[in-house]
Amino acid sequence: MKEFKDKVAVITGAASGIGRGLAERCAQEGMKVVLADIEEPALLQTQTELQATGAKVLAVRTDVAKASDVEALARKTLDTFGATHLLFNNAGIGTGTSIWKSTLADWEWIIGVNLWGVIHGLRTFVPIMLAQDTEGHIVNTASIAGLTTGHSPYSVTKHAVVALSEQLYHSLAHLNAKVKASVLCPGFVKTQIMDSERNRPVELQNKTARPLTPEEEAMVQYIRQGVQAGMSPQQAADHVFQAIREERFYILTHPELKAAVHMRLEDIMQLRNPSNPFQS
């Protein structure tokens, strides 16, 4: 897909971070932009600011963890703009610590958003995009954590998104479809992911707060500092659009992290126990 003007883009998690960067880029390309996010004030602000640039924008409050919300998003998209050409399954959150210290609520929330959100997006929009019989592209946001050894629920969900996206790619290729697919695996990007708790549903709140261990606190601070110093969402969007134009599946925004991916692959091929690429 190389021409974007007047085409329709649907972006989940569009009110901040990478999603906001993608929305801005879609507007710059002359696309009609559908913004989906659970954070309504930020969503409406994004809509207002993009409309001020002359873009045609539809904002739909959406909890991607709920199939009914994603289905409603698709209906409103078709009712307003009549089609979907670009789909960005981008909404994501970060929470939890280790496998056993993360609460059931942590697991349910992060799987609901990071994995079920992508599944709902694909189950709902892929049939629509195939039926259009026009060029289209789907980008699922994973993470470099989906390609390397991880230690948290976040990594588990992102590995799942990579696997899901690879299967999507093969399924579309088998159909010789005009719709293509990519998976975005960024390193640190300057987003609000470390403040995901602001959007945690009431029913999935942790009833008691457990203090972090010194090791856990050090990891949180390491990630927070990395995010604050990270790539801008606009730069990430540049990588995404280049990949779409090239019909390239894997989108790695941080070349310096390829060594960590290679280490994991070598562990597998050499039957070694998993290495920690981030341990000095």
N, C-alpha and C positions, 0 to 999 in steps of 0.2 A: 504494500500500500504506500503510494508516494504522493497522492493528492488528497488534501484534507479540507480544503475550503468548502463550506456549506455541508459538510458531513456532520454526523451526530456522535458525540462522545459521552459516555456514561462513566463517572468516576466515583467510587466509594471512598470514604475517608477524605472527602474533597475539601473540608473546611480548614485544614492545616497540613503542615509538613509536605511530604512528597505529593499527596493528593492535591493540595493547593498549588504546588508547582506545576503539576500536570494540567490542572484546570487553566492556569494562566497561559501555559504554552498552547493548549487547545484553542483558547480564545485568540491568541496571536496568530494562529494558523487559519483563523476565519471559520472555526467550527461552531456548531450549536452545542452548548455545553450543559450537561445534566449533572448537577452536584448532589451527592448523597452523603449524609453524615448524621450521626446521632446527636451531635452537639449543636443544637438549633441556633443559639445566638451567633456563634461563629459561622455557621452555615449561611444564615441570612446576611451577615456582613460580607462574606465572600461573594454572594450573589449580587449585592448592591455594588461592590467595588468592580466586579467584572462587567456588570451592565453599564457602569459609568464609562467603560472603554468602548462601548458600542456593541459588546457581545450579546448574542441571544442566549439567555441562561434560564434554566429551570432548576429550582432547589427543592429537594424532597427529603424531609427528615426520614432517615432509614436506620433501623437496627439490623445490620447484616446478619446477625445471629438468628434472626427470625425469617423463615421462608416467606411468610405472608407479607412482610415488609418489602422484601426484594421483589416479590411478584407485583406488589403495588407500584414499586419503582418502575418496573418494566411497562406496566399499563400506562402510567402517567407519561413516560417517555414516548411511547407510541402515540398516545392521544395528542401530545403536544407537538412532536417533531416527526412522527411517522416512521422512524427507523432507528437502528443502532449500528454504527460502523466501527467505533472503537469502544472497547470495554476494558476498564481498568479496575480489576478486583484488588483494591489497594488498602482498604480499611484494616488496621491492625493495632494491637495493644501489647504492652509488656507487663508482666506481673509474675509473682512467684519466686521461689528460691530453688532449693534442690527438689528432687523428685518426691521425697517423703516429707519434706518440711512445707512444701506448697500445700495449701488447703484444698479440699474438694471444690470450694467456691472458686479458688484461683484456677484450677484445671478446667472447670466448666466454663468460666468466663473466657479464658484465652483460647480454648478450642472452639468455643462458639463463635468468636469474632474472627480469629486468624485462619481457621480451617473451614468451619461450617459456612462462614461468610463467603469464602471463595466457592465452595461447593454450591451454595444457593445461587450465586451469581452465574455459574456455568450452567446449572440445570435450567435456570430461567431464561438466560439470554442466548445461549448457543443455538437452540432450535429457532429462535427468532432470526438470528443472524444468518443461519444456513438457509432458511426459507426465503430470505431477501435475494439470494443468488447474486450478491454484489461483493466487492472487495471489503474485507474487514480484518480487524486484528484484535486479539485479546492479550492483555498483559496482566499476569498475576504477580503481585508483590510478595516475594519471599524475603530472603536476607542471605548475607554471607554465612549466617548461622545455620542456614539450610544446606550448606555444602561442606561444613566443617564439624569437628567434634564439639558438642555443646554439653551443657550441664543443667539446663532449665526447661520448664514447659515451653518457653518461647522457641527454643531450638527445636523441640519436638514438633511444634506446629509448622515451623518453617521448612523442616525436612519433608513434612507431609505435603506442603504446598509445591515444593520442587517435584516430588514424585507425581502429584496430581497433574501438574503442568506438563510433565514429560508424556504422561498418558494422553493428555489432551492433544499435544502436538502429533503423536502417532495416529490418534483417531481421526484428526482432521486430514492428515496426509493420506490415510487409507481411503478417505472419501474424495480425495483430490479436490478438497474444498477451496473456495476462494477466501475463506477465513483462515488466518494464520495465528500463531500463538508464540508468546515469549514469557520467560520468567525473569523477574527483576531481583537480583541478589546484591543489594548494596552493602557497603560497609557503613561507617558512621555518617549519618546525614543529620543536619541540624533540624530536628523536629521536636515535638512535645511528647514523644513516646515515653519518656521517663515520668511524665505527669499523667499517665493514662488513668489513674485512679479517679480523676475528675469525672469520668464518664462511666464508672462502674455501676451497673444496675443495683438498685436497693436490695433485690432478692439474692444477689450474689456478693453482698458485702461480707467481709470477715467479721464474725461476731466479737472476737477478741484479738487485740493486736499483740503480736509476738515480737519482742525486741530482736533486732538483727545481731548476729554474732559479729565480732570484729572482722572476720574474713568476709562475711556477707556485705557488711558496710563498705569495706574496701572495694569489693567488686562493683557495688552500686555507684560509688564515687568514680571509679575508673570508667564505667560506661557513661555516666552523666557528663564527665569531662570530655570524653570522646565525642558524644553527641553535640555538645556545645561548640566544639571546635570542628565539627564535621562539614562535609560538603553541603552546599546550599541545595534546597529542593529544586531550584531552577536548573542547576547543573545536572542534577539527577534526571530531570525531565529531558534535558538535551541528549543524554545517553539513551533514554528510552526512545525518543523519536528517531534518532539515528538507527537504532536497531530495528524499529518498525520499517523504516525505508529500505533497510538491507534484508528484511525478512530473517533476522538473526534471532535464534531462540534464547540463548543464554545472554543476559545483560549483567555484566560485572562492572560496576562503576569505579572500583578501586583495584587497579592492576597489582598493587603491592600485596594484596591479600591472596593472590593466586598461589603463593607458596604454601599457605595454610591448607588450601584445597588439595594441592598436590601431595602434601604430607599425609592427609587422610586417605587419598587414593592409593598411595604407596603402602600404607599400613594394611589396607585390604589386600592388595596384590601380593604383598610379601607375607601375609598371614601374621603380621605383627599385632601386638596389643595396641589399643588406640593411644596415639601421642597427643599431648596438649600443645598445640602450636603457639599458644599465648603465654606459655610458662618460660620464664627466663632461666 
